Amino acid sequence: MSDELPPPPDIARDVFTGDAWDRAEAFAELLAGPGVVRGLLGPREIPRIWDRHLLNCAVVAEAIPPDVRLVDIGSGAGLPGLVLAIVRQDITVTLLEPLLRRTVFLQECVETLKLDNVEVLRGRAEELAGKRVFDVASARAVAPLDRLLKWAMPLLREGGELIAMKGERAAEELAEAEPQLRASGATTAELVTVGHGKVEPPATLVRVIAGRQPEHSRRRRRR
């Protein structure tokens, strides 16, 4: 199936630079081949792998601070977490995914692409709370924002950031999540657009800054 993969658009070379270029091309082939065969990506997505998936995820790196520990919640086929690891060798990425067939694929990708800044972890965010702490949590098409907040905020240090790819409904989801934002102790929440001049339309993100966890949440995590 990978022979149906279209050539990368010219802008891709401006986004994936240096060693990232070869890795991005190899990852595109993995998505179009084994990724489709194993059901991680639909066959109709092959023509859109560069524009809709690789580039759209890569521009999220514009919103990621330097030298951070990032957890990608519900990583699936590695979007955006694996792409961020390719683009940003300065960050360490944990791909968190509950389904075995997906973690097997992700581990194979990490080994094939020789990414030493990535670990693959099988599990759910709720199971990791209280055991690991990260600077940034990323997510793409995993859950509505209010539910995503419940999963992500306990994984973040105070001042850490949730970066959620949300698209057209971003503003609506942000408004609907207001009660959960208050309950989770978030200090700020805002819409951010990235990828101007690189992807069309630019990618819309929700960025939430974690405050100190509410006392009742800390008690639950200590039990």
Secondary structure, DSSP 8 states (H G I E B T S, - for coil): -GGG-----TTHHHHS-THHHHHHHHHHHHIIIIIHHTTSS-GGGGGGIIIIIIIHHHGGGGGS-TT-EEEEET-TTTTTHHHHHHH-TTSEEEEEE--HHHHHHHHHHHHHHT-TTEEEEES-HHHHTTT--EEEEEEESSS-HHHHHHHHGGGEEEEEEEEEE-GGGHHHHHHHTHHHHHHTTEEEEEEEEE-TTTSSS-EEEEEEEE----HHHHHHHH-
